[in-house]
């Protein structure tokens, strides 16, 4: 299925922040599992997270809202759900290796 053909109303929603390490790890796991999702950026300030609270009942990230499933709060709950509901495709390890290489390169550049 082409990404143009996806019914975005049926995609899981990930409430996350780029500065959150747990959000990055969840995004990486979603990529490894080849899961398309809608990414919702969450404001830094907790008192500005009205959409997150209204949708999920919590004000922390990451939160995954699968269609027809429970609201999953926190990296451990999200990973457990993903591992239970999605089979790991053949390309998952290649994604992990590429991500590790990119992180090493980023750390090397930051220490120069």
N, CA, C and O atoms as a GROMACS GRO file, in nm:
protein
  448
    1UNK      N    1   0.084  -0.118   0.000
    1UNK     CA    2   0.000   0.000   0.000
    1UNK      C    3   0.088   0.124   0.000
    1UNK      O    4   0.180   0.135   0.081
    2UNK      N    5   0.061   0.214  -0.088
    2UNK     CA    6   0.135   0.341  -0.092
    2UNK      C    7   0.090   0.429   0.023
    2UNK      O    8  -0.024   0.420   0.067
    3UNK      N    9   0.180   0.514   0.072
    3UNK     CA   10   0.145   0.604   0.181
    3UNK      C   11   0.032   0.699   0.142
    3UNK      O   12  -0.044   0.743   0.228
    4UNK      N   13   0.020   0.731   0.013
    4UNK     CA   14  -0.090   0.816  -0.035
    4UNK      C   15  -0.225   0.750  -0.014
    4UNK      O   16  -0.327   0.818  -0.002
    5UNK      N   17  -0.227   0.617  -0.010
    5UNK     CA   18  -0.351   0.542   0.002
    5UNK      C   19  -0.393   0.518   0.147
    5UNK      O   20  -0.501   0.465   0.171
    6UNK      N   21  -0.311   0.557   0.243
    6UNK     CA   22  -0.343   0.531   0.383
    6UNK      C   23  -0.462   0.613   0.428
    6UNK      O   24  -0.474   0.731   0.393
    7UNK      N   25  -0.548   0.552   0.505
    7UNK     CA   26  -0.659   0.624   0.568
    7UNK      C   27  -0.606   0.678   0.700
    7UNK      O   28  -0.598   0.606   0.799
    8UNK      N   29  -0.569   0.804   0.700
    8UNK     CA   30  -0.506   0.864   0.816
    8UNK      C   31  -0.596   0.866   0.939
    8UNK      O   32  -0.547   0.880   1.051
    9UNK      N   33  -0.728   0.854   0.920
    9UNK     CA   34  -0.817   0.850   1.036
    9UNK      C   35  -0.805   0.718   1.111
    9UNK      O   36  -0.853   0.708   1.224
   10UNK      N   37  -0.742   0.619   1.051
   10UNK     CA   38  -0.726   0.489   1.115
   10UNK      C   39  -0.585   0.466   1.170
   10UNK      O   40  -0.556   0.360   1.224
   11UNK      N   41  -0.498   0.565   1.156
   11UNK     CA   42  -0.362   0.549   1.204
   11UNK      C   43  -0.353   0.576   1.354
   11UNK      O   44  -0.426   0.660   1.406
   12UNK      N   45  -0.264   0.505   1.423
   12UNK     CA   46  -0.241   0.538   1.563
   12UNK      C   47  -0.182   0.679   1.573
   12UNK      O   48  -0.116   0.728   1.481
   13UNK      N   49  -0.206   0.743   1.686
   13UNK     CA   50  -0.151   0.876   1.711
   13UNK      C   51  -0.044   0.865   1.819
   13UNK      O   52  -0.066   0.804   1.924
   14UNK      N   53   0.070   0.925   1.793
   14UNK     CA   54   0.178   0.930   1.892
   14UNK      C   55   0.194   1.074   1.938
   14UNK      O   56   0.230   1.161   1.859
   15UNK      N   57   0.167   1.098   2.066
   15UNK     CA   58   0.194   1.228   2.126
   15UNK      C   59   0.336   1.220   2.179
   15UNK      O   60   0.368   1.133   2.260
   16UNK      N   61   0.422   1.312   2.132
   16UNK     CA   62   0.564   1.300   2.162
   16UNK      C   63   0.632   1.436   2.155
   16UNK      O   64   0.570   1.536   2.117
   17UNK      N   65   0.759   1.438   2.191
   17UNK     CA   66   0.840   1.558   2.181
   17UNK      C   67   0.979   1.519   2.134
   17UNK      O   68   1.032   1.415   2.174
   18UNK      N   69   1.038   1.601   2.049
   18UNK     CA   70   1.170   1.572   1.996
   18UNK      C   71   1.278   1.568   2.105
   18UNK      O   72   1.378   1.498   2.091
   19UNK      N   73   1.258   1.643   2.212
   19UNK     CA   74   1.358   1.649   2.319
   19UNK      C   75   1.345   1.531   2.416
   19UNK      O   76   1.428   1.517   2.507
   20UNK      N   77   1.245   1.447   2.400
   20UNK     CA   78   1.218   1.336   2.492
   20UNK      C   79   1.285   1.208   2.443
   20UNK      O   80   1.249   1.157   2.337
   21UNK      N   81   1.383   1.155   2.518
   21UNK     CA   82   1.451   1.031   2.475
   21UNK      C   83   1.355   0.912   2.460
   21UNK      O   84   1.372   0.831   2.369
   22UNK      N   85   1.256   0.902   2.548
   22UNK     CA   86   1.161   0.791   2.537
   22UNK      C   87   1.079   0.803   2.410
   22UNK      O   88   1.048   0.702   2.346
   23UNK      N   89   1.043   0.926   2.372
   23UNK     CA   90   0.970   0.947   2.247
   23UNK      C   91   1.054   0.903   2.128
   23UNK      O   92   1.002   0.840   2.035
   24UNK      N   93   1.182   0.935   2.130
   24UNK     CA   94   1.271   0.893   2.021
   24UNK      C   95   1.276   0.741   2.011
   24UNK      O   96   1.271   0.686   1.901
   25UNK      N   97   1.285   0.674   2.125
   25UNK     CA   98   1.292   0.528   2.122
   25UNK      C   99   1.161   0.467   2.072
   25UNK      O  100   1.163   0.366   2.000
   26UNK      N  101   1.048   0.526   2.108
   26UNK     CA  102   0.919   0.478   2.058
   26UNK      C  103   0.910   0.500   1.907
   26UNK      O  104   0.867   0.411   1.834
   27UNK      N  105   0.949   0.617   1.860
   27UNK     CA  106   0.949   0.643   1.715
   27UNK      C  107   1.036   0.541   1.643
   27UNK      O  108   1.000   0.491   1.536
   28UNK      N  109   1.152   0.511   1.701
   28UNK     CA  110   1.241   0.414   1.640
   28UNK      C  111   1.174   0.277   1.633
   28UNK      O  112   1.182   0.209   1.531
   29UNK      N  113   1.106   0.237   1.741
   29UNK     CA  114   1.040   0.105   1.740
   29UNK      C  115   0.927   0.102   1.637
   29UNK      O  116   0.910   0.001   1.568
   30UNK      N  117   0.851   0.210   1.626
   30UNK     CA  118   0.746   0.217   1.524
   30UNK      C  119   0.806   0.203   1.384
   30UNK      O  120   0.748   0.136   1.298
   31UNK      N  121   0.921   0.266   1.361
   31UNK     CA  122   0.989   0.256   1.232
   31UNK      C  123   1.035   0.112   1.208
   31UNK      O  124   1.016   0.058   1.099
   32UNK      N  125   1.095   0.051   1.309
   32UNK     CA  126   1.142  -0.088   1.296
   32UNK      C  127   1.026  -0.181   1.258
   32UNK      O  128   1.044  -0.273   1.179
   33UNK      N  129   0.909  -0.155   1.316
   33UNK     CA  130   0.792  -0.240   1.291
   33UNK      C  131   0.715  -0.200   1.165
   33UNK      O  132   0.616  -0.263   1.129
   34UNK      N  133   0.762  -0.094   1.099
   34UNK     CA  134   0.698  -0.044   0.977
   34UNK      C  135   0.554  -0.002   1.002
   34UNK      O  136   0.465  -0.030   0.922
   35UNK      N  137   0.532   0.065   1.114
   35UNK     CA  138   0.399   0.113   1.151
   35UNK      C  139   0.387   0.260   1.113
   35UNK      O  140   0.464   0.344   1.160
   36UNK      N  141   0.290   0.291   1.030
   36UNK     CA  142   0.259   0.431   0.998
   36UNK      C  143   0.177   0.488   1.113
   36UNK      O  144   0.096   0.417   1.173
   37UNK      N  145   0.198   0.616   1.143
   37UNK     CA  146   0.128   0.678   1.255
   37UNK      C  147   0.121   0.828   1.234
   37UNK      O  148   0.193   0.884   1.150
   38UNK      N  149   0.034   0.892   1.310
   38UNK     CA  150   0.025   1.037   1.310
   38UNK      C  151   0.105   1.086   1.430
   38UNK      O  152   0.086   1.039   1.542
   39UNK      N  153   0.194   1.179   1.406
   39UNK     CA  154   0.280   1.232   1.512
   39UNK      C  155   0.222   1.365   1.560
   39UNK      O  156   0.203   1.458   1.482
   40UNK      N  157   0.196   1.374   1.689
   40UNK     CA  158   0.145   1.496   1.751
   40UNK      C  159   0.254   1.553   1.841
   40UNK      O  160   0.294   1.491   1.940
   41UNK      N  161   0.300   1.672   1.807
   41UNK     CA  162   0.402   1.738   1.888
   41UNK      C  163   0.337   1.794   2.014
   41UNK      O  164   0.227   1.849   2.010
   42UNK      N  165   0.404   1.779   2.124
   42UNK     CA  166   0.353   1.823   2.254
   42UNK      C  167   0.435   1.943   2.301
   42UNK      O  168   0.558   1.940   2.295
   43UNK      N  169   0.368   2.048   2.348
   43UNK     CA  170   0.441   2.164   2.399
   43UNK      C  171   0.532   2.128   2.517
   43UNK      O  172   0.506   2.033   2.590
   44UNK      N  173   0.637   2.205   2.533
   44UNK     CA  174   0.730   2.183   2.644
   44UNK      C  175   0.660   2.204   2.778
   44UNK      O  176   0.676   2.123   2.870
   45UNK      N  177   0.584   2.310   2.789
   45UNK     CA  178   0.519   2.344   2.916
   45UNK      C  179   0.394   2.258   2.936
   45UNK      O  180   0.307   2.252   2.850
   46UNK      N  181   0.388   2.192   3.052
   46UNK     CA  182   0.275   2.103   3.081
   46UNK      C  183   0.141   2.176   3.078
   46UNK      O  184   0.041   2.119   3.036
   47UNK      N  185   0.137   2.301   3.122
   47UNK     CA  186   0.010   2.373   3.126
   47UNK      C  187  -0.039   2.415   2.987
   47UNK      O  188  -0.147   2.471   2.974
   48UNK      N  189   0.040   2.387   2.883
   48UNK     CA  190   0.000   2.418   2.746
   48UNK      C  191  -0.039   2.292   2.668
   48UNK      O  192  -0.054   2.297   2.546
   49UNK      N  193  -0.055   2.181   2.736
   49UNK     CA  194  -0.081   2.053   2.669
   49UNK      C  195  -0.230   2.016   2.671
   49UNK      O  196  -0.266   1.902   2.703
   50UNK      N  197  -0.316   2.112   2.637
   50UNK     CA  198  -0.460   2.089   2.644
   50UNK      C  199  -0.505   1.972   2.556
   50UNK      O  200  -0.584   1.889   2.601
   51UNK      N  201  -0.457   1.966   2.430
   51UNK     CA  202  -0.498   1.859   2.341
   51UNK      C  203  -0.457   1.722   2.396
   51UNK      O  204  -0.536   1.628   2.393
   52UNK      N  205  -0.336   1.713   2.446
   52UNK     CA  206  -0.288   1.587   2.503
   52UNK      C  207  -0.377   1.544   2.619
   52UNK      O  208  -0.422   1.429   2.624
   53UNK      N  209  -0.403   1.634   2.711
   53UNK     CA  210  -0.484   1.601   2.829
   53UNK      C  211  -0.627   1.567   2.787
   53UNK      O  212  -0.685   1.470   2.837
   54UNK      N  213  -0.684   1.645   2.698
   54UNK     CA  214  -0.822   1.622   2.653
   54UNK      C  215  -0.833   1.486   2.582
   54UNK      O  216  -0.933   1.416   2.598
   55UNK      N  217  -0.732   1.449   2.504
   55UNK     CA  218  -0.736   1.326   2.426
   55UNK      C  219  -0.701   1.203   2.508
   55UNK      O  220  -0.760   1.096   2.489
   56UNK      N  221  -0.605   1.218   2.600
   56UNK     CA  222  -0.551   1.099   2.668
   56UNK      C  223  -0.574   1.097   2.819
   56UNK      O  224  -0.568   0.991   2.880
   57UNK      N  225  -0.600   1.213   2.878
   57UNK     CA  226  -0.617   1.218   3.022
   57UNK      C  227  -0.488   1.235   3.099
   57UNK      O  228  -0.489   1.237   3.222
   58UNK      N  229  -0.375   1.246   3.029
   58UNK     CA  230  -0.245   1.263   3.094
   58UNK      C  231  -0.172   1.382   3.033
   58UNK      O  232  -0.210   1.432   2.927
   59UNK      N  233  -0.066   1.427   3.101
   59UNK     CA  234   0.010   1.541   3.048
   59UNK      C  235   0.157   1.509   3.025
   59UNK      O  236   0.240   1.600   3.016
   60UNK      N  237   0.191   1.379   3.015
   60UNK     CA  238   0.330   1.339   2.994
   60UNK      C  239   0.342   1.265   2.861
   60UNK      O  240   0.243   1.219   2.805
   61UNK      N  241   0.464   1.255   2.811
   61UNK     CA  242   0.491   1.186   2.686
   61UNK      C  243   0.594   1.077   2.710
   61UNK      O  244   0.669   1.082   2.807
   62UNK      N  245   0.598   0.980   2.621
   62UNK     CA  246   0.516   0.958   2.504
   62UNK      C  247   0.384   0.889   2.539
   62UNK      O  248   0.372   0.820   2.640
   63UNK      N  249   0.284   0.912   2.451
   63UNK     CA  250   0.154   0.846   2.463
   63UNK      C  251   0.115   0.799   2.324
   63UNK      O  252   0.123   0.875   2.227
   64UNK      N  253   0.074   0.674   2.314
   64UNK     CA  254   0.026   0.620   2.187
   64UNK      C  255  -0.123   0.591   2.200
   64UNK      O  256  -0.168   0.528   2.296
   65UNK      N  257  -0.199   0.639   2.101
   65UNK     CA  258  -0.343   0.614   2.098
   65UNK      C  259  -0.372   0.531   1.974
   65UNK      O  260  -0.394   0.586   1.865
   66UNK      N  261  -0.372   0.397   1.989
   66UNK     CA  262  -0.404   0.313   1.874
   66UNK      C  263  -0.553   0.319   1.845
   66UNK      O  264  -0.633   0.335   1.938
   67UNK      N  265  -0.591   0.307   1.720
   67UNK     CA  266  -0.733   0.308   1.683
   67UNK      C  267  -0.799   0.183   1.738
   67UNK      O  268  -0.756   0.071   1.710
   68UNK      N  269  -0.902   0.202   1.817
   68UNK     CA  270  -0.975   0.089   1.874
   68UNK      C  271  -0.905   0.025   1.992
   68UNK      O  272  -0.948  -0.079   2.041
   69UNK      N  273  -0.796   0.086   2.037
   69UNK     CA  274  -0.722   0.027   2.148
   69UNK      C  275  -0.716   0.122   2.265
   69UNK      O  276  -0.770   0.232   2.259
   70UNK      N  277  -0.652   0.081   2.371
   70UNK     CA  278  -0.640   0.165   2.490
   70UNK      C  279  -0.536   0.275   2.471
   70UNK      O  280  -0.449   0.265   2.385
   71UNK      N  281  -0.548   0.380   2.550
   71UNK     CA  282  -0.445   0.484   2.553
   71UNK      C  283  -0.325   0.426   2.626
   71UNK      O  284  -0.338   0.376   2.738
   72UNK      N  285  -0.209   0.432   2.564
   72UNK     CA  286  -0.088   0.374   2.619
   72UNK      C  287   0.007   0.485   2.663
   72UNK      O  288   0.053   0.564   2.580
   73UNK      N  289   0.035   0.490   2.792
   73UNK     CA  290   0.115   0.598   2.849
   73UNK      C  291   0.252   0.543   2.887
   73UNK      O  292   0.263   0.447   2.964
   74UNK      N  293   0.355   0.606   2.834
   74UNK     CA  294   0.492   0.570   2.869
   74UNK      C  295   0.553   0.468   2.775
   74UNK      O  296   0.483   0.388   2.713
   75UNK      N  297   0.684   0.474   2.768
   75UNK     CA  298   0.758   0.389   2.675
   75UNK      C  299   0.735   0.240   2.700
   75UNK      O  300   0.715   0.165   2.604
   76UNK      N  301   0.738   0.196   2.824
   76UNK     CA  302   0.724   0.053   2.853
   76UNK      C  303   0.589   0.000   2.807
   76UNK      O  304   0.582  -0.106   2.744
   77UNK      N  305   0.481   0.071   2.837
   77UNK     CA  306   0.347   0.028   2.796
   77UNK      C  307   0.333   0.027   2.644
   77UNK      O  308   0.274  -0.065   2.587
   78UNK      N  309   0.388   0.128   2.580
   78UNK     CA  310   0.380   0.136   2.433
   78UNK      C  311   0.457   0.022   2.369
   78UNK      O  312   0.406  -0.044   2.279
   79UNK      N  313   0.580  -0.001   2.416
   79UNK     CA  314   0.661  -0.108   2.357
   79UNK      C  315   0.597  -0.244   2.378
   79UNK      O  316   0.598  -0.328   2.287
   80UNK      N  317   0.541  -0.267   2.496
   80UNK     CA  318   0.475  -0.395   2.522
   80UNK      C  319   0.358  -0.415   2.427
   80UNK      O  320   0.339  -0.524   2.373
   81UNK      N  321   0.279  -0.311   2.407
   81UNK     CA  322   0.165  -0.318   2.314
   81UNK      C  323   0.214  -0.346   2.172
   81UNK      O  324   0.160  -0.434   2.104
   82UNK      N  325   0.313  -0.272   2.127
   82UNK     CA  326   0.364  -0.290   1.992
   82UNK      C  327   0.418  -0.430   1.971
   82UNK      O  328   0.391  -0.494   1.869
   83UNK      N  329   0.494  -0.478   2.068
   83UNK     CA  330   0.553  -0.611   2.055
   83UNK      C  331   0.445  -0.720   2.055
   83UNK      O  332   0.463  -0.826   1.995
   84UNK      N  333   0.333  -0.695   2.122
   84UNK     CA  334   0.223  -0.792   2.127
   84UNK      C  335   0.138  -0.788   1.999
   84UNK      O  336   0.085  -0.891   1.957
   85UNK      N  337   0.124  -0.671   1.939
   85UNK     CA  338   0.031  -0.655   1.827
   85UNK      C  339   0.095  -0.650   1.688
   85UNK      O  340   0.024  -0.656   1.588
   86UNK      N  341   0.226  -0.638   1.680
   86UNK     CA  342   0.292  -0.628   1.550
   86UNK      C  343   0.407  -0.728   1.542
   86UNK      O  344   0.486  -0.742   1.636
   87UNK      N  345   0.415  -0.797   1.429
   87UNK     CA  346   0.529  -0.884   1.404
   87UNK      C  347   0.646  -0.801   1.356
   87UNK      O  348   0.629  -0.704   1.282
   88UNK      N  349   0.763  -0.840   1.398
   88UNK     CA  350   0.882  -0.768   1.355
   88UNK      C  351   0.917  -0.810   1.212
   88UNK      O  352   0.940  -0.928   1.187
   89UNK      N  353   0.920  -0.713   1.119
   89UNK     CA  354   0.953  -0.748   0.980
   89UNK      C  355   1.102  -0.775   0.963
   89UNK      O  356   1.183  -0.746   1.051
   90UNK      N  357   1.135  -0.831   0.849
   90UNK     CA  358   1.274  -0.867   0.820
   90UNK      C  359   1.368  -0.748   0.826
   90UNK      O  360   1.485  -0.765   0.860
   91UNK      N  361   1.321  -0.628   0.793
   91UNK     CA  362   1.408  -0.510   0.789
   91UNK      C  363   1.430  -0.442   0.922
   91UNK      O  364   1.499  -0.340   0.927
   92UNK      N  365   1.373  -0.494   1.029
   92UNK     CA  366   1.383  -0.426   1.159
   92UNK      C  367   1.528  -0.412   1.206
   92UNK      O  368   1.568  -0.306   1.254
   93UNK      N  369   1.606  -0.516   1.192
   93UNK     CA  370   1.745  -0.511   1.238
   93UNK      C  371   1.824  -0.408   1.159
   93UNK      O  372   1.910  -0.340   1.215
   94UNK      N  373   1.799  -0.397   1.031
   94UNK     CA  374   1.868  -0.296   0.949
   94UNK      C  375   1.836  -0.156   0.999
   94UNK      O  376   1.924  -0.069   1.001
   95UNK      N  377   1.711  -0.132   1.038
   95UNK     CA  378   1.674  -0.002   1.096
   95UNK      C  379   1.750   0.024   1.227
   95UNK      O  380   1.800   0.134   1.249
   96UNK      N  381   1.759  -0.078   1.312
   96UNK     CA  382   1.830  -0.063   1.440
   96UNK      C  383   1.977  -0.028   1.417
   96UNK      O  384   2.031   0.061   1.482
   97UNK      N  385   2.041  -0.099   1.324
   97UNK     CA  386   2.182  -0.075   1.296
   97UNK      C  387   2.205   0.065   1.240
   97UNK      O  388   2.299   0.134   1.279
   98UNK      N  389   2.117   0.106   1.148
   98UNK     CA  390   2.129   0.240   1.089
   98UNK      C  391   2.110   0.348   1.196
   98UNK      O  392   2.182   0.448   1.196
   99UNK      N  393   2.014   0.329   1.285
   99UNK     CA  394   1.988   0.426   1.393
   99UNK      C  395   2.108   0.434   1.487
   99UNK      O  396   2.147   0.543   1.528
  100UNK      N  397   2.167   0.319   1.521
  100UNK     CA  398   2.284   0.319   1.610
  100UNK      C  399   2.401   0.391   1.544
  100UNK      O  400   2.473   0.466   1.610
  101UNK      N  401   2.420   0.368   1.416
  101UNK     CA  402   2.528   0.435   1.343
  101UNK      C  403   2.506   0.586   1.341
  101UNK      O  404   2.599   0.664   1.360
  102UNK      N  405   2.382   0.628   1.318
  102UNK     CA  406   2.350   0.772   1.315
  102UNK      C  407   2.372   0.835   1.451
  102UNK      O  408   2.424   0.947   1.460
  103UNK      N  409   2.334   0.766   1.559
  103UNK     CA  410   2.357   0.820   1.694
  103UNK      C  411   2.505   0.833   1.725
  103UNK      O  412   2.548   0.932   1.784
  104UNK      N  413   2.585   0.732   1.686
  104UNK     CA  414   2.730   0.740   1.707
  104UNK      C  415   2.789   0.860   1.633
  104UNK      O  416   2.871   0.934   1.688
  105UNK      N  417   2.748   0.879   1.508
  105UNK     CA  418   2.796   0.991   1.429
  105UNK      C  419   2.756   1.124   1.494
  105UNK      O  420   2.836   1.216   1.499
  106UNK      N  421   2.634   1.133   1.542
  106UNK     CA  422   2.587   1.254   1.607
  106UNK      C  423   2.667   1.283   1.734
  106UNK      O  424   2.702   1.398   1.760
  107UNK      N  425   2.696   1.181   1.812
  107UNK     CA  426   2.778   1.200   1.934
  107UNK      C  427   2.919   1.242   1.899
  107UNK      O  428   2.977   1.329   1.965
  108UNK      N  429   2.976   1.183   1.796
  108UNK     CA  430   3.110   1.221   1.754
  108UNK      C  431   3.116   1.366   1.709
  108UNK      O  432   3.210   1.438   1.742
  109UNK      N  433   3.015   1.408   1.636
  109UNK     CA  434   3.010   1.547   1.590
  109UNK      C  435   2.992   1.642   1.707
  109UNK      O  436   3.047   1.752   1.707
  110UNK      N  437   2.916   1.603   1.805
  110UNK     CA  438   2.889   1.689   1.921
  110UNK      C  439   3.013   1.704   2.009
  110UNK      O  440   3.027   1.805   2.077
  111UNK      N  441   3.102   1.607   2.009
  111UNK     CA  442   3.221   1.613   2.093
  111UNK      C  443   3.340   1.678   2.024
  111UNK      O  444   3.446   1.693   2.085
  112UNK      N  445   3.324   1.716   1.899
  112UNK     CA  446   3.435   1.782   1.827
  112UNK      C  447   3.446   1.926   1.866
  112UNK      O  448   3.533   1.997   1.816
   0.00000   0.00000   0.00000
